[in-house]
Structures are given as structure tokens and as C-alpha cells.
Amino acid sequence: MWCVTTVLFPGASVLDGSSTLTLQADSLQHLGRLFEQYLLSRTHQHGFLALPSHPADTTSLLQLQFLFDVLQKTVSLKLINPPGSRLQSVVKIFPFKSLKYLEVWEENVCASPL
């Protein structure tokens, strides 16, 4: 008798839309620069990008390709700009090809009344 079990990685709930991926805006900016520098320079496609199976020369590039693939399939995103953080440029959300829900939060430090 065979038993089939489904093993979900922690991000499965993000990919199926039952959880929201939360990122700091500056982290997404950094990822965007890495994607543009190392992945998107290889292709001029628009829309969902299917990257070649094994084009990577390094483990780091394979990890970057995995992150890019996960972001393309992410349904819900919450972007947070923490207090004191100053963004140097626009935040690009181009990797999110399946995005249906976007929350943008700018956390403010409020002084409590004495």
C-alpha cells in the first residue's frame, strides 16, 4: 500500500495566496538591482520569464533565480518602509507577475502623549 503525502515548503502559503509576503522596500530595491544585473540582462522578454534550467555558474546565481521565480508567482505582497529609512530611488515591482494584492506601509514613529 502506498501513502502519498504532500510536503510544503514554508513559502507554499505565499505562492497559493493564503499568506502575504512581507518585504522591506529597501530589500526589494536591492533584489531588483540584482535581478536586473544578473538575470534580466540575458533576456529581453516581457511578462512571465521562464529562465533556462541551468544557466547559473554559481550557487548564488541559482539562489537568485529561485527567488526571482518565487516572486513571479507571489500573489500578495506587503511592502514596508521602516522608520528612518530613506529610499534612494523608486521601488520596482516588476518581478511580481502574478500579484493581485499590494499593501504599502510607511511606518511612522508617533510620540505618545505625556
C-alpha positions in Angstrom: 0.0 0.0 0.0 1.3 3.4 -1.0 0.9 6.5 1.0 1.1 9.9 -0.8 1.9 12.9 1.4 2.3 16.5 0.3 5.3 18.3 1.6 5.0 22.0 1.5 7.9 24.4 1.8 7.3 27.4 4.1 6.6 29.7 1.2 3.9 27.5 -0.3 1.2 29.5 1.5 2.6 32.7 -0.1 2.5 31.1 -3.6 -1.1 29.8 -3.2 -2.2 33.3 -1.9 -3.2 32.2 1.6 -0.4 34.3 3.1 1.2 37.6 2.2 4.9 38.1 1.5 6.2 41.0 3.6 9.3 42.8 2.4 11.1 46.0 3.4 11.1 48.4 0.5 14.9 48.7 0.5 15.3 44.9 0.4 13.1 44.8 -2.7 15.1 47.6 -4.3 18.3 45.6 -3.7 16.8 42.4 -5.1 15.5 44.3 -8.2 19.0 45.6 -8.9 20.4 42.0 -8.6 17.7 40.7 -10.9 18.4 43.4 -13.5 22.1 42.9 -13.3 22.4 39.1 -13.3 19.1 37.7 -14.8 17.3 40.2 -17.0 20.4 41.2 -18.9 20.2 37.8 -20.5 16.8 38.2 -22.0 14.5 40.9 -23.4 11.2 39.1 -22.7 8.3 40.8 -21.1 5.7 39.1 -19.0 6.4 35.9 -17.1 10.0 35.0 -17.5 10.9 31.3 -17.7 14.6 31.2 -17.0 16.8 28.4 -18.6 17.1 25.3 -16.4 20.8 25.5 -15.5 22.4 28.7 -16.8 24.0 29.5 -13.5 27.7 29.4 -12.9 27.4 29.7 -9.1 25.2 28.7 -6.2 24.4 32.4 -5.6 23.0 32.8 -9.1 20.9 29.7 -8.7 19.5 31.1 -5.4 18.8 34.4 -7.2 17.0 32.5 -10.0 14.9 30.7 -7.4 13.9 33.9 -5.6 13.0 35.5 -8.9 10.8 32.5 -9.7 9.1 32.7 -6.3 8.4 36.4 -6.7 6.9 35.9 -10.1 4.4 33.5 -8.6 3.7 35.6 -5.5 0.0 36.6 -5.2 0.0 39.1 -2.3 2.8 41.5 -1.2 3.1 43.9 1.7 5.9 46.5 1.3 7.1 48.2 4.4 9.2 51.3 4.7 10.6 51.3 8.3 11.0 54.5 10.3 14.2 56.4 9.5 14.6 54.5 6.2 15.1 56.8 3.2 14.6 55.3 -0.2 17.2 56.4 -2.8 15.1 55.5 -5.8 11.7 54.1 -6.9 10.7 50.7 -5.7 10.2 48.4 -8.8 7.7 45.6 -8.5 8.4 44.1 -12.0 9.3 40.6 -10.7 5.7 40.2 -9.4 3.9 38.8 -12.5 1.1 37.2 -10.5 0.4 39.9 -8.0 -3.2 40.5 -7.1 -2.9 42.3 -3.7 -0.4 45.0 -2.8 -0.2 46.8 0.6 2.2 49.7 1.0 3.1 50.7 4.6 5.2 53.5 5.8 5.7 53.0 9.5 5.8 56.2 11.4 7.1 56.8 14.9 4.4 58.5 16.9 5.1 60.4 20.0 3.0 59.3 22.9 1.2 61.9 24.9 2.7 62.6 28.4 
